[in-house]
Amino acid sequence: MAALVVLTRPASRNEGLAALLRDDGFDVACLPALALETVVHAPEQMMWPDGFDLVVFVSSHAAQSYLDCLQRWRPGSTWPAHVNVATVGYASARPIYQFGQVPIQHIFHPSPDQNQDSEALWEVLAPVLPRLKRVLIVRGQAGREWLGEQFECHGIDVSRLSLYRRVPAVWHENQAAVLARALPSEQPTVFLLTSSESVDAVYANIQRLGLVSHWAQCRFIVIHERIAARLQTILRASGVNTRHPIQHCAPNDDAIRRAVHLSVSHA
């Protein structure tokens, strides 16, 4: 019986990884935990890069959404030469590299072997902090304030632009049927969880389906220790604990693929 891998990233982020895992012989269910809804609908709602020394993107979705707005509402414009770009992870920087207008030496992010988070980015930015006066953070409507607070503590003016909001997804009947069959069975099931918000959203669906005790027997892969802590907290509050060790990996498809193989190989 092939293991089932449940991918819970937003819909547009699952296809490539799903194809790789199916090629490896796994069953795959794409069940996005969160829907990303745009909240900026007009150019006057935007903050453009010209007036800043650094633009920080908290995710690849934030970066791609911002670049899409730039190309839609300022067609033909180029990225200002003096404006640096930073992302909280290597994968988050992919849209910037693909955009092709920001010199590589002006792009800052943690290396793949570092933690992919705000704390690691802060270390990377340390050498350029004295040159920064105005920073724009592009994000969703909710999120950690840690990085912005660090800039402000160093006397840097921070603006925040919310481009989207995360909405918990409610899995429909066909999606729920996949889990209702798999979780009570002996089929090994692996969940990929990529944010604390997605843990809460997945749990809400699992709880609604009455599968919490079965869910705790699954294997879990997370991309940060904060996500593992959130998962353990909500399971303990429900009176259950994870049966298998939680796997940690980098937030890129190759690393996740390896983590899936490792997770399934453990009895």
Protein Blocks (a to p, Z undefined) as FASTA:
>chain_A
ZZddddfbdfklmmmmmmmmmmnopacddddfbdcddfbfbfklpccfklpcbdcdfbfk
lmmmmmmmmmmmmghiacdfklccddfbfklmmmmmmnopacfklpccddfkbccdfklm
mmmmmmmmmmpmbdcddddfbdcfklmmmmmmnopacddddfbdcddddddfklmmmmmm
mmmmmbdcddddfbfklmmmmmmmmmmnopmmmmmmpccddfbfklmmmmmmmmmmnopa
cfbdcddddfbfklmmmmmmmmmmpZZ
